[in-house]
Amino acid sequence: MNLSNAGRNFTTAVIRDTLETAIIKNVITVVLCMSISYINSTLVHTFKKHQVFNMNPRYILYIHLVINDIILLTMFTLVQVLSYIVFTLNVSFCIVMLLIAVSASISNPLTLAVMALECYVAICFPLRHTQICTVKKTYAVIGVIWMLSSLSVLPDLFVTLATESMEFFHSRVFCLQRNTFRHPYLKEMRDIVNQVYLVIVWLTLIYTYFRILVTAKAAATDAKKARNTVLLHGFQLLLCMLTYVYSIILEGLTSLFPSGFLAIRFAVSIFVHVLPRLISPVVYGLRDKTFRKYLKNYLFCKTSSDTHPKNKS
């Protein structure tokens, strides 16, 4: 165990892996995150290139979810790699990364709820869908989602600014939420906000699912597909909820296997923060015929151009 002391009265204990173990963990993290981010970036590129997606609220909401995943993976990779290279980070820098990551994390379940509502309107009110779900309203809703996400994390910043000394912001800590936003009131407030948001999102998903289920009994193909999509949103939400029980899982496993703390923390972090990001590309990237068609065209054309480059004149 090494002690990093940067800033009087602020000493952080850091347990280090061996060099070989650290390299293996960082390679796994970078390869996984970059692979998923590459797939997601391909989806974003496909979305931007074709007008059929830009004018459809459903795809706009989906690509917003994908961009959220890219942000979360980028922040996770940065924190993970930097924690192995320099072990502790400047508090101010850590705060910026945490605010971005937590905002994107809160935005994910809210986006899932809005996507479920869009499916519900499309199936249960097909004649009014184009009036209710417009492109302009969709971007406005995305703005509201980010406003709610920001309002959820800004108290962490304001309370920390009000209660911590300037010396703390120039010190170094292992970049975790509990090490940076240390006031006990903040944890209680975060728990309450997360519970309120999750209850609202779950009620929305359950309501839309059963309303669509009633419509699906008429054997309409679109209704059955929408019902399955809402089910997938529910599965995504379950994976999102793993973030909120991350500390409980970590503490529980660590109490059972105290000597394997570093391995447990790495495995749980990958399982909770990285692997759930694989679901978003599946929901529309593979299931949706229209998106799949344009994505295949992009990938095949790109492969063809790479394999048969044009001759230089």
Helices and strands as residue ranges (DSSP letters): E 2-5, E 11-14, H 19-49, H 51-54, H 57-85, E 89-90, H 91-124, H 129-132, H 135-163, H 166-169, E 172-173, H 177-180, H 184-216, H 221-241, G 242-245, H 246-256, G 258-260, H 261-269, I 270-274, G 275-278, H 279-280, I 281-286, H 289-307
